[in-house]
Structures are given as C-alpha cells and as structure tokens.
Amino acid sequence: MKRILITGDTHGRWNYLNDLIGTMEPDETWVCGDFGYWPNIHPMFDNVHGGIVRWCDGNHEDHMELRNLENAEIAPNVFYMPRGSHITLDDGRNVLFFGGGYSIDRHLRGKYSPDFGWFPQEEASVNDMYNIDADLEDVDVVISHTCPLEVMETFVPYDRGYGHYASEYTMSRIFEMFQPKEWYFGHWHRNKTGNHLGCQWTCLTDAPYGGWHTWLT
C-alpha cells in the first residue's frame, strides 16, 4: 500500500516541501492548491527528494501559463492534476482532483499581472465539471483547493468579508454528485476537521505552519 502525504498550500516554498518529503518519505505527496506555479518569475520545484508529487491548482497560480501547459509533468515526478482529473489507488479507491478558488486579496493583485496577479479563470465553475470522466461513477476521496459551501459555513467567519463564491458552490455540486468519504483542502489557512453527511473533511494550513500536512487514511 502506498504511503500518501497530503499538504496544504505551499506557495512556492519548495524548501519546506522538500524537507517534509525527505523526512516523512512518502510514496506520493499531494498538494491542495496554491502550489506556487509562477514559472516566469521564480524557479520551479524540480528536485523532488523522493516519490511523486501531484498538485491541483489554487487561486494563487499563473492561470494563463497553466492553460498553455502541454505536459502535466511540469518537472521530473511533479504532476499538475487539472480540474476533474482522477487516479485510482491500488486498493480501488478513486481520487478526484479539483482545483480553483477565489482570491479574497484580488484588490491587492493586478488582473492578468505577470507578478502574482489574479485571473478570472482561478475560480472553479460548474462548467469545469464537464472535465470529469463521464464513466467515473464513484469518488472516495477529493483533493481540492477550497471546500463545499456547507463545510465553509462551519468555520469561516462572515464578519471578515467572506461570501459565497462560485468555487464553493461547485464543490457542493461535486459533493452532491459523488458523496465522497474523505475530502482534503487548503485555501483557508486553518487546521480544521469535521464530518459532513458522512464525509470526513480536513482543512490544512499553509507551509510551514502547524497542521499543514497529514497522511491519507
């Protein structure tokens, strides 16, 4: 059985990610968005200390460059997992990767800016759900950047200006469609767990703060 490590946002902090991989020695590492894909302005993560790294997109990535990718393997053993992509584990569990999220700090970021801007494509939409394999009937685990709306409402304070965004609505639609048993996400920079209608969910903080990684059960 593979040992799979899951992390929250890494934001291009490759030293922390590589140190974690070197210490924990997983077979695979999955990053829940905000990986730090800005290939035009800082070096990519291209020296993995072991195993395979898979990541879905967060809101803080260069989405223009992401859409021009011709190869999901952006570096040796480092794979971008587009929205709607999935893998099947050795034990038969199906894992769905579905990135996307809203930049609540977009007022500080230039639209389409090459230096950490924001992009309309950063949000997950129900149209992205057409990328899910039509033959995929069961999903056991979801790896995403944000979470279903119903989960978000349990721990995100509205008095801080957070609202209902398209990405969370899309996650809710995915939940309704598949009723997964486990859901892992980042985005909110909180260390929280809970259960929603039989789904055990885990929110991870961002590297290198406490609670930024966990093992897949």
C-alpha positions, 0 to 999 in steps of 0.5 A, spaced: 500 500 500 502 506 498 504 511 503 500 518 501 502 525 504 497 530 503 499 538 504 496 544 504 498 550 500 505 551 499 506 557 495 512 556 492 516 554 498 519 548 495 524 548 501 519 546 506 516 541 501 522 538 500 524 537 507 517 534 509 518 529 503 525 527 505 523 526 512 516 523 512 518 519 505 512 518 502 510 514 496 506 520 493 505 527 496 499 531 494 498 538 494 491 542 495 492 548 491 496 554 491 502 550 489 506 556 487 506 555 479 509 562 477 514 559 472 516 566 469 518 569 475 521 564 480 524 557 479 520 551 479 520 545 484 524 540 480 528 536 485 523 532 488 527 528 494 523 522 493 516 519 490 511 523 486 508 529 487 501 531 484 498 538 485 491 541 483 491 548 482 489 554 487 487 561 486 494 563 487 497 560 480 499 563 473 492 561 470 494 563 463 501 559 463 497 553 466 492 553 460 498 553 455 501 547 459 502 541 454 505 536 459 502 535 466 509 533 468 511 540 469 518 537 472 521 530 473 515 526 478 511 533 479 504 532 476 499 538 475 492 534 476 487 539 472 480 540 474 476 533 474 482 529 473 482 522 477 487 516 479 485 510 482 489 507 488 491 500 488 486 498 493 480 501 488 479 507 491 478 513 486 481 520 487 478 526 484 482 532 483 479 539 483 482 545 483 480 553 483 478 558 488 477 565 489 482 570 491 479 574 497 486 579 496 484 580 488 484 588 490 491 587 492 493 583 485 493 586 478 488 582 473 492 578 468 499 581 472 505 577 470 507 578 478 502 574 482 496 577 479 489 574 479 485 571 473 478 570 472 479 563 470 482 561 478 475 560 480 472 553 479 465 553 475 460 548 474 462 548 467 469 545 469 465 539 471 464 537 464 472 535 465 470 529 469 470 522 466 463 521 464 464 513 466 467 515 473 461 513 477 464 513 484 469 518 488 472 516 495 476 521 496 477 529 493 483 533 493 481 540 492 483 547 493 477 550 497 471 546 500 463 545 499 459 551 501 456 547 507 463 545 510 465 553 509 459 555 513 462 551 519 468 555 520 469 561 516 467 567 519 462 572 515 464 578 519 471 578 515 468 579 508 467 572 506 461 570 501 459 565 497 463 564 491 462 560 485 468 555 487 464 553 493 458 552 490 461 547 485 464 543 490 457 542 493 455 540 486 461 535 486 459 533 493 452 532 491 454 528 485 459 523 488 458 523 496 465 522 497 468 519 504 474 523 505 475 530 502 482 534 503 483 542 502 487 548 503 485 555 501 483 557 508 489 557 512 486 553 518 487 546 521 480 544 521 476 537 521 469 535 521 464 530 518 459 532 513 453 527 511 458 522 512 464 525 509 470 526 513 473 533 511 480 536 513 482 543 512 490 544 512 494 550 513 499 553 509 507 551 509 510 551 514 505 552 519 502 547 524 497 542 521 499 543 514 500 536 512 497 529 514 497 522 511 491 519 507 487 514 511 
